[in-house]
Every structure is written in structure tokens, then in C-alpha cells.
Amino acid sequence: MTEQSIQPASDHFDIADAERRIKAIFIGSVGNLVEWYDFYAYTAFALYFAPAFFPGSDPVVQQLNAAVVFAATFLMRPLGGWFFGYLADHFGRRISLTLSVVFMCFGSLIIALTPTYATIGFAAPVILALARVIEGLSLGGEYGASATYLSEVADPKHRGFYSSFQYVTLIGGQLTAIIVLLLLQKVFLTPDQLKAWGWRIPFAIGAALAIFAAVMRRGLHETEAFEEAKKKVQPTGSLTNLLRYPRELLLVVGLTAGGTAAFYTFTTYMQTFVKLSVGLTEDQTTFVIFGTLIFATILQPIYGAISDKIGRKPLLIFFGVAGTLATVPLLMTLKETKSPFMAFVLICCAWLFVAGYTSINAVVKAELFPTNVRALGVGLPYAITVSIFGGTAPAIALYFKTIGHEQWFYYYLAGVIFLSLIIYSTMRDTKHTSAMHRHE
């Protein structure tokens, strides 16, 4: 099946086809939002629950311990990328997407119910780490299956736009976590109640939402690309088949390194950075991060639509050049400011170039691989790279802070982005050399 063969034959079919695609993208995206809400609830509430699991009086050390657990969950993401990628390529995208959100439900429920360090001692942080490992396994599979599904159900002319909603909902998950935080902070609970037991509420909410998302995903239709590929080749999703594409695998690693380090810096780590380094209050921190994430969400479909017009490569190069040159001065200026408004403006400036990666990275990777290994090809090398460069970013930043050289992290981030820029500048534009129609 060529890409042209899925184009509508009439105006009536065009409308019906568009409605079908939008419905599928909506349901797939909602599940993605729930998964990332569950995952980011950990970060949003870390300031409250860290003392419950990690005893001590130094808040920086407590946050470092929480960040280490956060990073440890990424060690499971490659396994999740392999397992759920295999399921998606062998049995279909729908079963992989449904099962991954079920795993997330279990992880959130464990965190909601785990006793504190004062109650069960060292077992408390161990159980917390186990829950995060389960969530890491889930997200390791979610990315590849979700990126593949959204890219395959989108029509070729608007693939960048539609697939950008993976990061709309990914960031939306963090926004939802912050909304829950604000409601608990300002409406329902006192600070003491939040620190004592209120931090459990968002994880219980996440477990319930994950069940709802799993039910919705059970009703997803399978993609035409997967069904067509089954008619032509035997589904495998095996590592042996995947290794037939070494260039594409290395491209995913190179594409991801700088982008994922920047993404986790300006999402996950920013909440800690503006509180501990910039010195904003908890309320100011929450509102600044909330505002910048709204701005980032708006940018995703805009940049995705631009990529449908001018190609993927120009946006990636824009991110690489701007990220390499602007990261260090931007973070240095951010640390020195004491104004919440200036902090908001500076982080938004960072998002102007970070969105050049986040908005299109999923579709670029999906366009590299043929259908029968696409989910595994997107998910596994991505998960490995995120484990090395993304999940470790908050821990590395906090480590440099504890030894008195916080600025070293700024140069580290700029250097990793520069390494990806080399890949961006030498690769072909996947919009013009897409493998989406290939079934091998």
C-alpha cells in the first residue's frame, strides 16, 4: 500500500476518514496523557513526599535522593521499549497501548498505598523505587507504540501536525499533575496535610484514570498500515529483524540525546531549579512552571504543522543551533533573576527552540522504519537514549549543585545538544524519504 492509496476518493469519504482519524488520535492521545500524568505526579509532589521516604533535614539531599529514584526508573525503559515494541509489531498497536497503561495503573496504586520511612523503615524507599520501575517499564513501551500509532493513523500531508499531539498530551500530563497540585494546595488541604498524607491523592487519581484509559484503548481500531503489513509479511517485531536497520537505530540515538536532555531539563528539573536555585516560593514555582508548560503545549501543533510544510530537518537544526548557543546564557540569566515573571519569560524562550525537537521527534523516528519493526525501532533505541541522557538530567544537575558547580550542568546540556546537531545536519529529511509505506 502506497501513501497515495489511503487518500480519500471523494469529499464524503474525506470527511468520514478525517473523523475516524481524529477520533483514533484523540483516544490514543488521552491514554498518553493519563500515562504521563501518573509519571509526572511523582515530580510535581516530590517536594511533599520526599521527606516521608528519605529522612534528613537538607532539602537538596532529599530532592537528590528523589531524583536518583526518578533516574533509576529509566533503567527499565529499554526493557519496556523492547517488550511493548514487540507486542505492537507482532500482535498490533492496540494491545500494546492498552497493556502499557494497565502497568502504569499498578505503579501509581503502589505509590498511593506505600507506608512511609517512619513506619516501615528502609522498605519504604525500596517499594517506592519498585513502583517507579513498573512505571518506567510502562512508559518505555508507551512512547514507541504511541508514536507509531499516531503516525500511522494520520494522513501523510498532516503527519507532523497529528503526531505532535503525542507531546501535547505528554506535556498535558504534567499540566494535569500541576492542576491537581494547585487544587490540593489552594482549595482542599493545608501544607501540613499535604506533607502528611495528601501527596497520596494524586497517585490514587492516576490509578483510577489509568483504568479509564485502558478501557478506552480497548476500543481503538488497528492501523491500516499494520493490517496491510500482516498481509504481506509475517509479523515478528524481533530484535533480529530490527538489527537489519543499524543506520536507522543509530539515527534514533543521535536524534534523541540532545532533545531528551533539554526536555527533561525544562520540564522535570525546572520545578526544582526555580525553587532551590532561583529562590522562588512554592506558589511562585508552581505558577511559573504551569504557565511555561501551557506555552510549550501551544507550540507543539504549530511546529508540527510547520514541519508538514518545510520538512522535519529545518526544525531539528533550529533546535540544535539555538540549544547549543543559548542554553548556557539562558540558564545563567535564569539563576540570577529573582522575578517570577522573568523566570517565566526565560523558560518560554527555551521552549521556543526545544519545541523544534519535541513537536516532531516522534514522527521523524516513525518515518525511519518499515511497518513490521516500526514500534520496536522507535521505542527501544529511544528508551535506551532517554535512560542515559533524559532520566539522568535532574540527578546530574543536582549533583553539580551539591558540589558547588551548578553551572557545569549548563555546559553539559549545551554539549549534548551539539552532538545531536551534528546528526541533524547530516541526516536526510524524513518527510521526503519516509518509510511509512514500506512493509518488509
N, C-alpha and C positions, 0 to 999 in steps of 0.2 A: 504493500500500500504506500503510495507516494503521498507527500503532504497535500498535493493538489486534490487527491481523491476524496479528502474529507471535507472539501469546501461545499457549501450548500448549493443545491441545484436551483432553488427558487427563493423568492422573498419569503414565502410562508415557511419553508424549511429553515431559512436563515434565522427567523425569529424563534422557532421551536428549538433549533440547535443551540442558539445563544442562551436561551432559558435553561436548557439542560446543562450546558457547560457552567453557567453561573451558579446553578443550584449545587452542582458537584463541588465546585471550588469553594462555595460558602460552607458546605458541610465539612469538607476536608480542612478548611481553614479554622473553623470553630474548634475542631478537635485539636488542632495545633495550638490554638490559643489556650485551651484548657491545660494541655501538657506543659506549656511554658509558664502559665500561671503557677502551677504546682511547683515547678522548678524554681521560679523566682521568688516565691513566698519565703523560701529559705533566706535569700539575700535581703528582702525587704524587712524581715523580722529578726535578722541576725543580731541587731543591736539590743534586742529584748531577750532573746533566749540564750545568747552566748554565755552569760553568767550562770545559767541554770545547768549547762553541760560542762563548762570549763571554769573551774574555780580559780580565784585570783583577783587582785584589785586593779591591775593595769588593763585599761580598756583596749589598748593597742594589742597587747598579747592575746586577750580574749578574741579580738577580731582576727588576729593572725591564725589562731587555732581553728576558728570557724572557717577561715579562708582555706586552710590546709585540707579540712574535710571537704570543702567545696571542690578543691582541685582533685582530691582523691576520687571523687565520683567520676571524673573524666577518664580515669583508667579503665572503666568499664565501657566507655562509649565505643571503642573499636569492636569489642565483642558484640555490643548491641548493633553496631553498623553491619557486622557480618551476619548475625543471626536473623535480624529483621530484613536485611537486604536479600538474604537467601529466600526467606519466606515470600517477599514481594516479587522476586523474579521467578520463583518456582511455582508458587500457588496463587499469586495475584496480589495487587496493591492493597485491596480492601482488607484482607485478613491480617496483613502486616500492620496496617494503620490501626485496626481495631485492637489487636493484641497489645500493641505498644502503649496505648492509653490505659489499658487494664493494668499493666505493670506500674504505670505512674500512680494509679489509684492505690495500690498496695503500699508504695513508698510513702505517699502522703499520710496514709492512715497510720502507719507505724510511727511516724514523727509525732502525729497528734496524740498518740497514746503512750509514748515512752516516758517513764519516770525520770526525774532529774538526778543529777550527780549526788545531791544531798540524800536522796532516797536509796539509790542502788549503787552508788559509787562509780567506779571505772566502767561498769557495764553501760552506763548511760551514753557516754560519747561513742562507745563501740556500736551500740544499737543505732544511734544517730547516723554513724558512718555507713552501717549496713543499709539503712533506709535510703540514704543518698546514693549508694551503689546501685540499688534497684532502679532509682530514678535516672541515674546515669545510663544504665542499660536501656531503659525505655527511650530516652532522648537520642541515644546513639542510633537507634533504629528509626526514630521519628523523622529525622532530617532527610535521610536518603529516600524513604518511602514517600514522604510528603512532597519533597522536591520533584520526585519522579511523577507522582500522581498529578500535581498541579500543572506541570509542564506538558504532560500527555493529554490532559483534558482541555487545555487551552488551544484556540485556533492559532495557526502558525503566524498570522500577521500581528497578533497581540500577545504572543507568548511571554514577552518580557513584562508586560503590564500585569497579566494574570498571575504569573509566578511570583511577582513581587509581593503578593499578599501572604506569602509564607512569612516574610519578615514583618509585614503589617501585623499579623496575628502573633508572631513571636514577640515583638515589642509590645503588642497589646496585652500579652500575658503578664508582662512586667507592670504595665499600667494598671491592670486589674488588681494585681497584688498591692500596688500602692493605694488604690482606691479603698481596698479593704483595710489597709493600714490606717488611712485617714479617718475612715468611719469608726474604727475601733478607738483611735486616738482622741477624736474630737466629739464623738457622739455617745458611744456606748460604754467606754471603760476609762478608768483613771490610769496614769502611768504605772502606779504600783500594781494594779490589777493586770495590766499588760505584761509586766515583767514576771508576775507570779504565775499566771495561768492563761492569760488572754492570748498569748502568742500561739496557743494550740488551735485556736478557732480557724485561722486561715487554712491550716493543713486539713482540718476536718471538712471545710468547704471545698477544698481542692479534691479530696477523695470523692465527695458526692458529685461534683461537676465532671470528674473523670468517668464515673459510671454513666452519666447522661451522655457524654461524648461518645462512649463506646457503643451505646445503643444507637445513636445517630449514624455512626460509621458503619454499623452492620447493614444499613440500608443504601450505602454507596453503590453505584454501578461500577463495574470493572471498566478500565480504559479500553478504548478501541485498539490502541497500539498493542497492549498485552494480548488481547483476544486474537488479533491478526498474527502476532508473532507465534502464538501457540499452533496456528495452522501451518506454519512454515518450518519451524524448528522445535525440537524437544526442549521444554523449559528446564533450565539447570540452575542458574544463579550460583554456579560453583566458582571457587577460587581459581581452579584450573583454567576455566574459560576466561575469567577476568584477567589473568596474567598474560593473555594474548594482547592486551592493550597497555603495555608498560608506559608508553609516552603519555597516554591519557591519565593514567594513575599519577604519574609524576606531576602532570599539569594541575591536577586537583590539589595536590600537596602545596605546590607553589602558589596557586591561586588563593589558597585558604590562609596561609601562615600570617601574612600581614593583616588581612582583613579581620580574621577572628581575634587576633591580639588587640586590634583597635576597637572592635565591637565590645569585647568584654571589659576593656578599659573604660569606655564611655557609657556603659550600662551598669554592669555588676559592680565594678570598683568605684565608680563615680560617687555613689551614695556614701561610701566610707571615706573617700578622698575629700569631699567638700565638708564633711563633718570634722574629721580628725586633722586634716592638713590646712584647709581653708579656714576652718573655725566657725562654720555656720551652726546655728542651733538645730535641734532635731526637726522642728517645724519648718524652718527655712530649707533644710536639706531635702525634706520630703517634697515641698512645693517646687523647688528648683528642678529636681530630678523628674518630677511629674510633668512639668512644662516642657522640658527638653525632649522627653520621650514622645509627647504629643507632636512636637515639631518633627522628630525623626519619623514618626508614623506617616505623617503627611507627605514627607519626601519620597517614601518608597514607591508608590504607584506612579508618581511624577517621573522619577528617574527610570522606572521600568518602561514607561511609555516612550521616553526619550530613546531608550536603547532599541525599541522597535523601529525607530526612525533612522537613527545614525549608526546603530550597531552596538555591540557589547564592549568592544575593546576601548573605544574612546573614554567611556566612563571608568573603566578599570585603571587606565593610565592616569586619568584625572585624580582618582583616589591615591594612586601610588606617588605621584609627583607632589600633590598637596600634603599628603600624610607625611612624606619624608621631610619636606621643608618646614611645615607648620607645627608639627607635633610638639617639639621642644619649646619654642617660644610660647605656644598657646598654653601648655601646662605650667610653664614657669609664671606666666602672667596670671593664670587662674589661681595658683597657690598664693600669690601676693595680694589678690583682691580680697576685700572684706565685705563687698557689696553682693547681696543675693542676686540683684538684677544683672550685675556684670558677670557673675558666675553663670547665670542662665544664658546670657549672650555668648559667652566664650564657648560653652559646651555646644550651643547651637551652631556656632562656627565650625566646630569639629565635625558635627553631623553633616554639614554641607559637603564634606569630602568623604566621610565614612559611608554615607549612603550610596556613593558611587560603587562600592563593593556590595553592601548588604542587599540592595534592591535587586541585583541581577546575578549574584553568585550562584543561586540555586539553578537557574535556567542555563547558565553557562556550563555548569557541570553536567546537567542532564543532556545538553546538546552534544557532549563529547562522546557518549556511549550509545551503542545499539540497544534495542529494547530488551533483549534477553539477559543482559548483565547491567542494565542501567541503574537500578536501585542499589545494587551492591557496589557498582563502580562509583556512584555518587557518595554513598553512605560510609563505606569503610575507610578509604583514604582521608575523607573529610574528618571522620571521627578521630583517627589517629593524629591528624594535624591539630585539631582542636584540643586534644588532650595535652599536646606538647606546648602549644602557643596560646590557646584561649583560656582553658581552665586554670593554667598556672599564672596568668597575668596578675590577678589580685594578690596572690601569695608572694610573687616576686616583688611587686610594688611595696607591699607591707614589709617584706624582709629588708629591702633597701632603706625603708623609713626607720626600721628599728635599729639599723647600724649607722644612722645619721647621714645617709647619702641618697635621699629620696630622688634627687634629680637624675641619678643613674638610670632609673626606670624610664625616664623620658627619652633618653638616648637609645636605650634598648628597644623601645617601641618603634622609634623612627627607623632604627636599623632593620628590624624585621619587616616593616612596610617596604623599605627599599629593596630587600631581597625579593619580595613579591613583585615590585615594579619591574624588575629585570624579566620576570616571567611574562608580565602583561605586555611588555614592549616587544617581545619576540614571538608571542603566540599568534595563531590565526584567529580571526573574528568568528566565533561560533555561530553567529546569526547567519553568516554566509556559507558556512561549511558544516551545517547541522547534521547530526547523525540520527535525528529523531525519527526519520522514516526508514531507518535500517533495521532489519530483523535478521540476525546472523546466528 
